[in-house]
Amino acid sequence: MLRRIYEDQPSRSGPDGKWESLIHELIQKSNYNTRVLFNQRLRDYKNKTLFKTIQGKNVTEYSWEKSAGLIQKYRNAFYSLVKQDEKVAFLLENCLDMALLDLACLTGGIVNVMIPGNSVVE
């Protein structure tokens, strides 16, 4: 598809004459986003493991369904705390909560920055 758009005449491109803007417009009109993608995976992989945490010799598995419940709780909290067009940043050690918070923002349309705590010079 991209090759065809690229090779086509400018009439097949976006308003600025570039195929990139046409692709962007198509994605916007399709309303395909991270939340849609996540929900598709949740439907298809409901009871399959999404995350595993390891503490010593203990391994805890988190299914897509269990993770989705936690993500929903975080997303609801963000909706009550974050104003429209506000951005959030997280400074956390690399952990399950960091991944869940990131997914809550990505699936909730909230712009966020994840800063791994172990990457900061003390």
Summary of the structure (lengths in Angstrom):
residues: 122
radius of gyration: 19.0
end to end distance: 48.4
largest distance: 60.9
contacts: 282
relative contact order: 0.11
helix: 55%
strand: 19%
